[in-house]
Amino acid sequence: MFELLAIGFDMQKRAIDLHMQGVEATRDMVDALERDVETALAAHRANEAGAKAMKSWLSLWGVRG
C-alpha cells in the first residue's frame, strides 16, 4: 500500500516538475517578447528621428516635401 502511495507521490512530483519547466519556458518567452518590443520601439524612434532629420536637411536646401 505504501509503495503505491510512494509511486503516486513520485508521479505527482514529476508532473509538478514538468509544469514548472513549462512555467519557466513561458517566462523566458515573455522576457524575449519584452526585449523585442523594446527593440521595435527604439527602431521606431530612430526612424522618426531620421525622417525628421531628412526633412530638416531638405528644408535647409529649399526642397519642400
C-alpha positions in Angstrom: 0.0 0.0 0.0 2.8 2.4 0.9 4.6 1.5 -2.3 1.6 2.6 -4.3 1.4 5.8 -2.3 5.1 6.5 -2.9 4.7 5.8 -6.6 1.7 8.2 -6.7 3.8 10.9 -4.9 6.7 10.4 -7.3 4.3 10.7 -10.3 2.8 13.9 -8.8 6.3 15.3 -8.3 7.3 14.6 -11.9 4.1 16.3 -13.1 4.8 19.3 -11.0 8.4 19.4 -12.3 7.1 19.3 -15.9 4.7 22.1 -15.1 7.4 24.2 -13.6 9.5 23.7 -16.7 6.6 25.0 -18.8 6.2 28.0 -16.5 9.9 28.8 -16.8 9.7 28.4 -20.6 6.8 30.8 -20.7 8.7 33.3 -18.6 11.6 33.1 -21.0 9.3 33.7 -23.9 7.7 36.7 -22.2 11.1 38.2 -21.5 12.1 37.7 -25.1 8.9 39.4 -26.3 9.5 42.3 -24.0 13.0 42.7 -25.4 11.6 42.5 -28.9 9.0 45.2 -28.1 11.7 47.5 -26.6 13.9 46.9 -29.7 11.0 47.7 -32.1 10.2 50.9 -30.1 13.8 52.0 -30.3 13.9 51.4 -34.0 10.7 53.3 -34.5 12.1 56.3 -32.6 15.3 56.1 -34.6 13.2 56.0 -37.8 11.2 59.0 -36.7 14.4 60.9 -35.9 15.9 60.0 -39.3 12.8 61.2 -41.1 12.8 64.5 -39.1 16.5 65.0 -39.9 15.9 64.3 -43.6 13.0 66.8 -43.7 15.2 69.4 -41.9 18.1 68.7 -44.4 15.7 69.1 -47.4 14.2 72.2 -45.9 17.7 73.7 -45.5 18.2 73.3 -49.2 14.8 74.7 -50.1 13.2 71.4 -51.1 9.6 71.2 -50.0 8.1 67.8 -49.4 
